[in-house]
Amino acid sequence: MSSIEDRFYRYLLASRKDQDWGLYVTDAGRTRIFPNTPYPPPGHPPDYNFTVDQGRILRAYQVVYITHGGGYFETKQTGLKKIEPGNAFLLFPNQWHRYWPLPETGWNEHWVGFDGETAKRITERGFFTPQKPIFNAGYDEYLVGLFDKIIDLIKNEPFGFQQTIASLTMEILSKMNSLNYGESPDSSMMLQVIREAKSMLAERIAEPVCMQELAESLGVSYSWFRWAFKTYTGFPPHQYLLEMRMERAKFLLSYTKESIKEISNELGFDSPYYFSRLFKKKNGKNPSDWRKHAKIELQQG
């Protein structure tokens, strides 16, 4: 570990308690690589050190954020890719990789390594893939601040700091995940359309809604609307409206004395029978049993 401001790093031991948190930090640092200087700089443990010619394989994850300068990044899945200022890239365990700055520019890098069941789960479920490990964050003061907070906590090691830096790492990953939906130049327009659509669906929660007509009223094609809506919310539009109705039904069953028939009519279902069957399919209990269970919980609370 260097004492100069342009270079700081530390490698951490994770206790069983740290690992039980679900995500734990293995290492973190920042380095300013000046033009025409060797890369990577010496001093890292053997498991982390590498040569540009040979590359390396890590046992955990690592996210690297390049704020200034440029260079190259390569894995077997991506091939050789150019790295621009503001790019971040994610390294996966047991995956060969290498990266290096351009000699004429050098670069400034922040990084944090991590592992744990939460890290494995979000990658296994496709939030991040080895085929798309590069993200264009631009120069983001907030993102830089997250890395710097992690480093400051590691320097001072306050009680419970591992859990705090794990949470900050999750926030970095959340920011990177949001960039998956921001690559299109019309992403701001997309977000505006989805917000308007969600507001209109909330206002018409009990009405039959033709999604094709809704898309037309928003000035977009239905195929684009359905894709964009599912991308942002995780639900197709029809499913989103149904989930809203189910949440409203649970509220009415829990906090009002309205009959099941009245709730069914209020939320625009074709019949109380259809409503009850669908409610049980979604929630594991029929509306009457849900109401009884909710009343017991409210009395105990």
C-alpha positions as CSV (number, residue, x, y, z in Angstrom):
1,M,0.0,0.0,0.0
2,S,1.3,3.4,-1.0
3,S,1.0,6.4,1.2
4,I,0.8,8.9,-1.6
5,E,-2.6,10.3,-2.6
6,D,-2.4,9.2,-6.2
7,R,-2.4,5.6,-5.1
8,F,-4.2,3.7,-2.3
9,Y,-5.4,0.1,-2.1
10,R,-6.1,-2.5,0.5
11,Y,-7.1,-6.1,0.6
12,L,-9.5,-7.3,3.2
13,L,-10.3,-10.5,5.1
14,A,-14.0,-11.3,5.3
15,S,-15.2,-12.9,8.5
16,R,-18.1,-15.4,8.6
17,K,-20.4,-12.5,9.7
18,D,-19.3,-10.4,6.7
19,Q,-20.0,-13.3,4.4
20,D,-23.4,-13.9,6.0
21,W,-24.3,-10.3,5.0
22,G,-24.6,-11.6,1.4
23,L,-22.1,-9.4,-0.3
24,Y,-18.6,-8.6,1.1
25,V,-15.7,-6.4,-0.2
26,T,-12.4,-8.2,-0.9
27,D,-10.4,-5.2,-2.0
28,A,-10.6,-1.5,-3.1
29,G,-8.4,1.3,-4.2
30,R,-7.7,4.1,-6.6
31,T,-4.6,4.7,-8.7
32,R,-3.4,7.5,-11.0
33,I,-1.4,6.0,-13.8
34,F,0.8,8.7,-15.3
35,P,1.7,8.6,-19.0
36,N,4.5,6.3,-20.0
37,T,4.7,4.4,-16.7
38,P,4.6,0.6,-16.2
39,Y,1.3,-1.1,-15.8
40,P,0.1,-2.5,-13.5
41,P,2.2,-0.9,-10.8
42,P,4.0,-3.3,-8.4
43,G,3.0,-4.2,-4.9
44,H,-0.2,-6.1,-5.3
45,P,-0.6,-9.7,-3.8
46,P,0.2,-12.5,-6.2
47,D,-3.5,-13.5,-6.6
48,Y,-4.3,-10.0,-7.9
49,N,-1.1,-9.0,-9.8
50,F,-0.8,-9.7,-13.5
51,T,1.1,-8.8,-16.7
52,V,-0.6,-7.2,-19.7
53,D,0.8,-10.0,-21.9
54,Q,-0.6,-12.9,-19.8
55,G,-3.6,-11.3,-18.1
56,R,-5.1,-13.0,-15.1
57,I,-8.1,-14.8,-13.5
58,L,-9.6,-13.6,-10.3
59,R,-11.5,-15.7,-7.7
60,A,-14.0,-12.9,-7.0
61,Y,-15.8,-10.0,-8.8
62,Q,-14.2,-6.6,-9.3
63,V,-15.6,-3.4,-10.9
64,V,-13.1,-0.9,-12.3
65,Y,-14.1,2.7,-13.1
66,I,-11.9,4.8,-15.4
67,T,-12.4,8.5,-14.8
68,H,-9.6,10.0,-17.0
69,G,-7.5,8.7,-19.8
70,G,-8.1,5.7,-22.0
71,G,-6.9,2.2,-22.8
72,Y,-8.0,-1.3,-23.7
73,F,-9.9,-4.2,-22.1
74,E,-10.1,-7.8,-23.2
75,T,-11.8,-11.0,-22.2
76,K,-12.5,-14.2,-24.2
77,Q,-16.1,-13.2,-24.3
78,T,-15.7,-9.6,-25.5
79,G,-12.5,-9.7,-27.5
80,L,-10.4,-6.5,-27.5
81,K,-12.4,-3.4,-26.5
82,K,-11.3,0.3,-26.3
83,I,-11.9,2.0,-23.0
84,E,-12.8,5.6,-23.0
85,P,-12.9,8.1,-20.1
86,G,-16.0,7.4,-18.0
87,N,-16.1,3.7,-18.8
88,A,-16.5,1.1,-16.1
89,F,-16.1,-2.6,-16.5
90,L,-17.0,-5.6,-14.4
91,L,-14.6,-8.5,-13.9
92,F,-16.1,-11.9,-13.3
93,P,-14.6,-14.7,-11.1
94,N,-12.8,-17.5,-13.0
95,Q,-12.9,-15.5,-16.3
96,W,-9.6,-14.6,-18.0
97,H,-9.2,-10.8,-18.6
98,R,-6.6,-8.1,-19.1
99,Y,-6.7,-4.3,-19.3
100,W,-4.2,-1.5,-19.6
101,P,-4.0,2.3,-20.2
102,L,-2.7,4.0,-23.3
103,P,1.0,4.9,-22.7
104,E,0.4,8.4,-24.0
105,T,-2.5,9.2,-21.7
106,G,-2.3,6.9,-18.7
107,W,-5.5,6.8,-16.7
108,N,-7.2,7.3,-13.3
109,E,-8.8,4.1,-12.0
110,H,-11.1,3.4,-9.0
111,W,-12.0,-0.2,-8.2
112,V,-13.7,-2.4,-5.6
113,G,-13.6,-6.2,-5.4
114,F,-16.5,-8.1,-3.9
115,D,-18.0,-11.6,-3.6
116,G,-20.9,-13.4,-1.8
117,E,-24.2,-15.0,-2.5
118,T,-25.9,-11.8,-3.4
119,A,-23.2,-11.1,-6.0
120,K,-23.6,-14.6,-7.5
121,R,-27.4,-14.2,-7.5
122,I,-27.6,-11.0,-9.4
123,T,-25.2,-12.3,-12.0
124,E,-26.9,-15.7,-12.3
125,R,-30.2,-13.9,-12.9
126,G,-28.7,-11.9,-15.8
127,F,-28.4,-8.4,-14.3
128,F,-24.7,-8.5,-15.4
129,T,-23.2,-10.9,-17.9
130,P,-19.6,-11.6,-19.1
131,Q,-20.8,-10.8,-22.6
132,K,-21.6,-7.1,-21.7
133,P,-19.2,-6.1,-18.9
134,I,-18.5,-2.5,-20.1
135,F,-20.7,0.5,-19.0
136,N,-20.5,4.1,-20.1
137,A,-21.1,6.1,-16.9
138,G,-19.3,9.3,-18.1
139,Y,-17.6,11.3,-15.4
140,D,-20.0,11.0,-12.5
141,E,-19.2,12.8,-9.3
142,Y,-21.7,10.7,-7.4
143,L,-20.2,7.5,-8.6
144,V,-16.6,8.7,-7.8
145,G,-17.9,9.6,-4.3
146,L,-19.2,6.1,-3.7
147,F,-15.7,4.7,-4.4
148,D,-14.1,7.4,-2.3
149,K,-16.5,6.6,0.6
150,I,-15.5,3.0,0.5
151,I,-11.8,3.9,0.6
152,D,-12.3,6.3,3.5
153,L,-14.2,3.7,5.5
154,I,-11.4,1.1,4.8
155,K,-8.8,3.6,6.0
156,N,-10.6,4.3,9.3
157,E,-12.3,0.9,9.8
158,P,-15.2,2.0,12.1
159,F,-17.3,-0.7,13.7
160,G,-19.4,-2.6,11.1
161,F,-17.6,-0.9,8.2
162,Q,-17.7,-4.1,6.1
163,Q,-21.4,-4.0,5.9
164,T,-21.4,-0.4,5.1
165,I,-18.9,-0.7,2.2
166,A,-20.9,-3.7,1.0
167,S,-24.0,-1.5,0.8
168,L,-22.0,1.2,-1.1
169,T,-20.8,-1.5,-3.5
170,M,-24.4,-2.6,-4.1
171,E,-25.2,1.1,-4.9
172,I,-22.3,1.1,-7.4
173,L,-23.7,-2.0,-9.0
174,S,-27.2,-0.5,-9.0
175,K,-25.9,2.5,-10.8
176,M,-24.2,0.3,-13.4
177,N,-27.3,-1.7,-13.8
178,S,-29.3,1.4,-14.6
179,L,-26.9,2.2,-17.4
180,N,-28.1,-1.0,-19.1
181,Y,-31.3,0.9,-19.8
182,G,-29.6,4.2,-20.7
183,E,-27.7,3.3,-23.8
184,S,-30.3,4.4,-26.2
185,P,-30.2,8.1,-27.1
186,D,-34.0,8.3,-26.6
187,S,-33.8,6.9,-23.0
188,S,-35.1,10.1,-21.4
189,M,-38.0,10.1,-23.8
190,M,-38.6,6.5,-22.9
191,L,-38.7,7.2,-19.2
192,Q,-41.1,10.1,-19.7
193,V,-43.5,7.8,-21.7
194,I,-43.4,5.1,-19.0
195,R,-44.1,7.6,-16.2
196,E,-47.1,9.0,-18.1
197,A,-48.3,5.5,-18.8
198,K,-48.1,4.4,-15.2
199,S,-49.9,7.5,-14.1
200,M,-52.7,6.8,-16.6
201,L,-53.0,3.2,-15.6
202,A,-53.3,4.2,-11.9
203,E,-56.1,6.6,-12.8
204,R,-57.9,3.8,-14.7
205,I,-57.2,1.0,-12.4
206,A,-60.8,-0.3,-12.5
207,E,-61.4,0.3,-16.2
208,P,-60.7,-2.1,-19.2
209,V,-57.7,-0.6,-20.9
210,C,-56.7,-1.1,-24.5
211,M,-52.9,-1.0,-24.4
212,Q,-52.7,-0.4,-28.1
213,E,-54.9,2.7,-27.7
214,L,-52.9,3.8,-24.7
215,A,-49.6,3.5,-26.7
216,E,-51.2,5.5,-29.5
217,S,-52.3,8.3,-27.1
218,L,-48.7,8.5,-26.0
219,G,-47.4,8.8,-29.5
220,V,-45.5,5.5,-29.7
221,S,-46.1,2.1,-31.4
222,Y,-47.5,-0.7,-29.2
223,S,-44.6,-3.0,-29.8
224,W,-42.1,-0.3,-28.7
225,F,-44.3,0.6,-25.7
226,R,-44.7,-3.0,-24.5
227,W,-40.9,-3.5,-24.8
228,A,-40.0,-0.2,-23.0
229,F,-42.6,-0.7,-20.3
230,K,-41.4,-4.2,-19.5
231,T,-37.8,-3.0,-19.6
232,Y,-38.4,-0.3,-16.9
233,T,-41.0,-2.0,-14.7
234,G,-40.3,-5.7,-15.1
235,F,-43.9,-6.3,-16.2
236,P,-45.8,-6.1,-19.5
237,P,-48.4,-3.4,-19.4
238,H,-51.4,-5.7,-18.9
239,Q,-49.6,-7.6,-16.2
240,Y,-48.7,-4.3,-14.5
241,L,-52.3,-3.2,-14.4
242,L,-53.4,-6.6,-13.0
243,E,-50.7,-6.4,-10.2
244,M,-51.9,-2.9,-9.3
245,R,-55.5,-4.3,-9.0
246,M,-54.2,-7.1,-6.8
247,E,-52.4,-4.7,-4.5
248,R,-55.5,-2.5,-4.2
249,A,-57.6,-5.6,-3.5
250,K,-55.3,-6.6,-0.7
251,F,-55.6,-3.1,0.8
252,L,-59.4,-3.1,0.6
253,L,-59.6,-6.6,2.1
254,S,-57.3,-5.7,5.0
255,Y,-58.6,-2.2,5.9
256,T,-62.3,-2.0,4.8
257,K,-65.5,-3.9,5.4
258,E,-66.4,-4.0,1.7
259,S,-67.7,-7.3,0.5
260,I,-65.7,-9.4,-1.9
261,K,-68.4,-8.7,-4.5
262,E,-68.1,-5.0,-3.9
263,I,-64.3,-5.1,-4.2
264,S,-64.5,-7.2,-7.4
265,N,-66.9,-4.6,-9.0
266,E,-64.8,-1.7,-7.7
267,L,-61.7,-3.0,-9.4
268,G,-63.4,-3.9,-12.7
269,F,-63.3,-7.7,-12.6
270,D,-65.9,-9.6,-14.6
271,S,-67.3,-11.5,-11.7
272,P,-66.5,-12.2,-8.0
273,Y,-65.8,-15.8,-8.9
274,Y,-63.1,-14.8,-11.5
275,F,-61.7,-12.3,-9.0
276,S,-61.5,-14.9,-6.2
277,R,-59.9,-17.5,-8.5
278,L,-57.3,-15.0,-9.8
279,F,-56.6,-13.6,-6.3
280,K,-55.8,-17.1,-4.9
281,K,-53.6,-17.9,-7.9
282,K,-51.6,-14.7,-7.3
283,N,-51.5,-14.7,-3.5
284,G,-51.9,-18.3,-2.4
285,K,-55.1,-17.5,-0.4
286,N,-58.6,-16.8,-1.5
287,P,-59.9,-13.3,-0.6
288,S,-61.8,-14.5,2.6
289,D,-58.8,-16.3,4.0
290,W,-56.6,-13.3,3.2
291,R,-59.0,-11.0,5.1
292,K,-59.0,-13.3,8.1
293,H,-55.2,-13.5,8.1
294,A,-54.8,-9.7,7.7
295,K,-57.2,-9.0,10.7
296,I,-55.2,-11.4,12.9
297,E,-51.9,-9.6,12.0
298,L,-53.4,-6.2,12.6
299,Q,-54.7,-7.2,16.0
300,Q,-51.3,-8.7,16.9
301,G,-49.5,-5.6,15.6
